[in-house]
Amino acid sequence: MIIVPPPFPNLTPFIPELIVLSVAMVLLLLEIWVKNRVFIAGICILTGFAVIYCLNMSIGITFNGMFINDIYSVLFKIIFMVCLILTVLISLNYIDREKPIRGEYYSLLLFATAGMMLMASAKDLMVLYLGLELMALSTYILAGIKTLNIKSNEAAIKYFMLGAFSSAFLLFGISMLYGLTATTDIYLIAERLKDTERSLPLILSMIMIVVAFSFKIAAAPFHMWSPDVYEGAPTSVTAFLSVGPKAAGFAVIGRVFYIAFEGIQPDWTTAFIIISVITMAIGNIVALAQTNIKRMLAYSSIAHAGYILIGIVTSTYESLQAVINYLMIYTFMNIGAFAIVILLDKGEEIQDYNGLSKHRPLVAAIMLLFMFSLVGIPPTAGFIAKFNLFVSAIHGGQIWLVVIAVIFSAVSAFYYLRVVMNMYMKDPLVEEHQIHLSPSLGFAIFITVVMVMVLGLFPSLII
């Protein structure tokens, strides 16, 4: 009997992931001999731009229908690349100050990004899980990469333990779904569940997957890891975690629930509505009590996950567009805020910002801009993100949920503007605020400031 080997898969749709994974593996070896961090960082940035250039040319399906590169995944991959480029820019001088940070730092950033890209393009639940674990294992190491720092070690352990717990929930949900449909293909699952009656195993599998991805987007009550990890991890890693994995989680939620669980949409919509309200409440209320700016931004990130879930539960094409727009704008304003935290030496407590406007008026003005944008005050991009999301939810009939979101947005003004008040209305605690401004950090701050203002004044560029 002649065994015919299977045809070699068309790798064109996989080229962006192939670029990132190849560069990540090369950097692992290159970092042994090349001690110039600028060169290594430059390769990472060029990789990000190369991927953006290749995305539109690699549309298609490959690996026997398990991997899809479509417009939906392309938009999320652009967000991942922007996150990667900005993170590398703010990391360059910072990781030299924070000792010891290992040489594999940039490789881990690339591996985590590749995992997020796989998640966004997963047409099969096995590919989804592979991407999730690649991203998760890389971020666990990044969170604890300051090996001699107790808080960093604690952050990594908590992140790993709770991450493993959420992965177990996901595998349990996938196994039950496979038992019901005999497939892990997301589109085949939707087809086979179309004529299936609503059953307890189906609802349980949906609940398990909801819990798993609520953890990944730091939605309450599955947010417990977020404040401690954000505080303990290096600030550049915190900036990366606050955007990248969150966007990847929403990419998966949009594909899996809109397609595979389309037949039980009222059930998962109800679950996400409850989670959205709890997330907005816990994120905004607990943030009021924080004195550490990284913990405050952690609870802020939790609150923003609640806002974005409104777009998910609305379940319209317009609301899904609004979610993607929100995540892109959130990338610029949140990484920009963390860039200012890195800029200020020993500036992690909110009281460290007292009187900043007297010594560093430009830095204070930039931080004010990011705080205004996170609140959603016009004419910043944050206002456009929230306005677009809320309008799409109103068009989709989620008026009462928008009212709750607007109320909690008003609550968020208290903790964001407290930073502004400290900078402009309190006397400084030090003779002069020390800053560490490198060319790469300055360029990252410039990009984020420009994008927050330009997208606020000319929203048609992104919407």
N, C-alpha and C positions, 0 to 999 in steps of 0.2 A: 504494500500500500504506500502510495506517494503522499507525503505530508506537505501540503502547500503552506508556506509561512504566511502569516497575515501581512497585508500591505503596510508599508511604513506610514505612520500617521503624518498628515499635513501639519507641519509645525508653524505655519504662518500665523495663525491666531495666538500661538503661545510665545511668539518672539519677545514681547515686552517682559514676560516673566522670565524667559530664558536669559535675557540681558541682565536682569537684576540678580538672578541666582548665580550666573557665571561670574559677574563682577564681585559678588559677595565671597565666593570661594577663592577667587584670585587674590582678593584683599587679605584673606586669612593667611595666605603664604607671603604676600608682599610685605605685610606689616612686620614680619620677622627681620627683614633686611632694610626696609626703607623706614627711617626714623623721622622723616619730614611729614608731620601731620597735615600740613597745608596741601601737600601733593595727594595724600590719601583722601582728604576731604574734597579736593577738587575733582577726583575721579567719581566720588559719590554724586556730586552736583551734576557733572556731565552725564552720568547714568540717568539721573532724573529727567534731564532735558531730552536725552536720546529716547527714552521711553515715551515721553509726550509726543515726540516727533513720529514715532512708529505706531502709535495707537490706532489712528484712523486707517492705516494701511494693513492692519492685521485683523480686520473684522471677519468673523467666521466661527465655525464649530469644528472641534477636533477631538482626538482621543476617544473615538467611538461614541461621540455625542455626549461625553461627560464634561467637556469644557467648552464654554461659549464666550466669545468676545463680541459683545454687541454694544450699541450706543449706551445702554444703561450702565454696563460695566466700565466702558470707556470714561464716562463722566466721573465715576467714583475713583478710577485709577488716576485721573488728573488731580483729584483732591489728595490722593496718597502721595503723588509725586511732589505737589506743592508742600505738603507736610514734611516730606523727607528733605527737600532742598532747604526749607527754612530751619529745620532742626539741625542740619549739618552746619548751616551758617552761624547759628547761635551757640553751637557746641565748640567751635574751633578753639577759641581762647579759654573758654570755661573749663573744658576737661583737662587742660594743662594746669589750671589753678587747683582743681579738685584732685587730690592724691589719695590713694592710687586709683586711677582708672585704666583698665587694661587696654591693650592695643586692638583687641577684637571689637571695640565699641562700634566702629563704623560698619564692620561686617554684620554685626547683630542688627543694626538699624536696617540694613538692606534685606537680611533674612526676614525680619518682621514685616517689612514692606511687601516682600514677595508673598508672604502668607496672606496678607490683606488682599493682594491682587487675586490670588487663587480663590479666596472667599467670594469676591465680587463676581468672578467668572464661573463659579461652580454651577453646573447644570445637573450635577449628581451629588447626593448627600455625602458620599465617600470623599469626593474632591473637596467638598465644603469642610469636612472634618480634618482632612489633611492640611488645608490652608489655615484652619483655626489653630491647630496644634503647632504648626510652624511659627505662626505669629505669637502664640501664647508662650511657648518655650523661650523664644528670643526676648520677649518683653520681661519675663520673669528674671532672666539673667541681667538685663539692662537695669531693672529696678534695684538689684543688689550689687551692681558693678563696683560701688565704693566699698570694697571688701573690709576695710578697717573701720567703717562707720556703723555703729550699732543700729541707728534708725534705718539705714539702707538695708542692713541684714534683715531687720524685722519686716520691712516692706516687702522684700523678696519672698520671705517665708509665708507671710499672710497672703500675698498674691498667688503664690504657688498652691497653697493648700485650698484656698477658695476657688482658684481656677480649675484645679483637678476635680473639685466637687461639682462645678458647673459642667465640665466635660462629661462627667458621669450622667448627669441629667440629659445632656444632648444625646449621648449614645443610647440611653434608655428610650428616649423619644424616637430616635431613628430606628431602633430595633423593633419597636411596636408598629411603626409605620410600615416597615418592611414586611412584618408578619401579616399586615392587612392587605398589602398591595403586591407583594413578591417582587418589588423593584425599589431601587434607590434613586432612579431618575426623576427629577422634580416634575417634569412635564408629563411623564407616564403616570406618576402618582396622582396628579390632578385628573388625568383621563380615567383612571381606574376607580377613583373616589367619586366620580361624577354621578354614578348611578348607585352608589353605596349609601345605605341609610346611616344617619347619625347614630354612632354607637359609643359606649363607654371607652373601649380601647382607643378609638380615634380621638376622643376628647382628651384622654390621658396623654396620648402622644403629643397632641398640640400643647397641652399645659407644660409638659417636660421641656419642649423646645422653646416655649415662651420664657420659662425660668432660665434656661441656659443663656439665651441671648439678652435677657434683662441684666444678667450679670455682666456681659461683655460691654454693654452700653452704660453701665453704672446707673441703672434705674432702681429706685427704691421698690421694695425693701431688700434688694440684692446689691446694695451699694456699699456694704460694710468695708470692703477692701479699699475703696477709692481714697478717702481722706488720709489714711495712714501711708498708703503707697505714694500718693502725690507728695506728701511731706517728706518721706524718707528717701525717695529716689532722687538722683541728681536732677537739678531743675530743668536741664535740657531734655532729659528723659521724661520728666513730668509733662513738659510741653508736648512731646511726641505722643504720650499715652492719652492726653486729654483730647486729642483730635483723631489720630489714625485708627486705633482699634474701635473707637466709637463709630466712626464713619463706616468701617468694615462691618460692624454689627448691624447697622441700619441697612447697608447694601444687601446683606443676607435676609434680613427681615422682609424687605421689600420684595425680594424674589420668591422666597419660600412661602410666605403667607399669602401673597397676592395670587400665586399660581397653585402650589400644592394644596393649600387649605382654602381654596376659593369656595368650596362647597359648604364650609362651616364658618363663613365670614362673620356672622353675628356673634359666634362664641369667642373667636380670638379678638374681635373688635372690642367686646365687653371687657375681656381680660386686659387689653392694652389701655382702655379708658381708665380702669381702676388704677393700673400701674402709673399712668400719666399723672393723674391727680395726686396720688401719694408722692410721686417723685417731685413734682413741683412744690408740694407742701414741705416735705422734709428738706429738700435742697435749699429752698429760700429761707425757711425759718431757722434751721440750724446754722446756716451761714451767718446769721445776725450775731451769733455768739462767738465767732472765731476771732482770734487775735493774730494768728499766723496767716500770712497772705496766701501761702500755698494751700493751706487747708481751706481758706475762704474760697479760692478759685476751684478747689476740688468740689465743694458743695455747689458752687456756681455751675460747674460742669454737669453735676447731677440734675440741677434745675433745668438746664438747657436740654438735657435728654428728655425731660418731661414735655417741654415745648415741642420738640421734634416729633415725639410720639403722636401729637395731635394730627400732624400731617399723615402719619401712618394709618391712624384709625379712620380718617376721613375717606381713604380708599378711592381717590379719584386721580386721574392723570395730572390734573393741575396741582393737587396736594403733593404728589410724588415729586413733581418738578420743584415745588417750594421746599421740600425736604433737602433735595440736592443743592439748591441755591443757598439754603441756610447753612449747610455743612461747609460749603466753600467759604462763605463769609466768616463763619465761626473759626475756620482755620486761621485766617489772617488776624482776626482781633484777639483770639486767645493766645496764639503763639507770640503775638506782639506784646501782650501783657507779661508773659513769662520772660520775654527778652529783656524787659525793663527790670524784672526781678534779678536776672543774671547780671545786668549792667551795674546794679548797686551792690557794692561789697557789703556782706553781712546784712542784707536788707530783707530778711524773710519775715520779720515781725511788722505788723501794720504800723506800730508806733515808730519804727525806724524811718518811716516816710514823713514824720513830723517836720514841717518847715522846709521841705524839699524845694519848694518854689523860690526860697530865698537864696539858696546856694546853686541850685541847678534848675533854673526856670524852664529851659527847653525840655529837660527830662520830665519835669512835672507836667508840662503841657501835653506831652506825648502820652503819659500815663493817664491824664484826664481824658484824652481822646478815646483811649481803649476802654476806660471805665464807662464813659458815655455810650460807646458802641455796645458794650455788653448789656447795659440797661436797655438800650433800644431808643436812644434819644436822637432825633433828627438833627443835622443832616448826615449822620454816620451810617455806615453800611449795616450796622446792627438793627437800626430802625427798619431798613428795607427788608432785611431777612424776616423779622417778626411780622411786619405788615403783610408781606407776601404770603407767609404761612397762615396767618390768621384770616386773611381774606379768602384763601382757598378753603379753609375749614368752614367759614360761614357759607360759602357757596355749596359746600358738601353737607350742610345741615347741622354742623356741630357748634351751634351758636353758644349754648351754655358752657361748653368746654372752653371756648375762646374767652368768655367772660371770666372764668376762673383763672385762665392764663394771664389775662390783663391785670387782674387783682394781684396775682403773685409777682408779675413784672413790676408793679408799683412797690411791692415789698422789697424786691431785689435792689431798688434804688437806695435803700437805707445802707446796705453794706458796701455797695460799690461807691457811693458818694461819701461814705465815711473815709475812704482812702483819700478822696479829693479834699475833704475837709481837713484831714491831718496834714496834707501837703501845703495847703494854702492858709489855714486858719490857726495853726498851732506853732509854737516855738520849737525850733530844732533841738534834739537831744544831744547832738554832737556839734563840734565847731564847724565841720564841713563834711558833707556827704561825699565819700570816696566812690569813684566809678572806675570800672575797667572796660574801656571802650576799645575794641579791636576793629579793624576794617570790616571783617566779616559780620560781626555783631551790628555794627553801625549800618551796614548795607541791609541786613535783615530787618532792622527797625525801620529804615527808610521805605523798604518795599511794603511792609505791613501798614505803615501810616498812609502811604499813597493809595493802597488798595482800599483801606477802610474809608478814606475820603472820596476817592473816585467812584467806588461802587455805591456810596451813599448819595452822591450828587448826580451820577449817571447810571441808575439801576438797569437801564436797558442793555448795558454791556454784558450783564450776567443772566438776567431773567429771560 
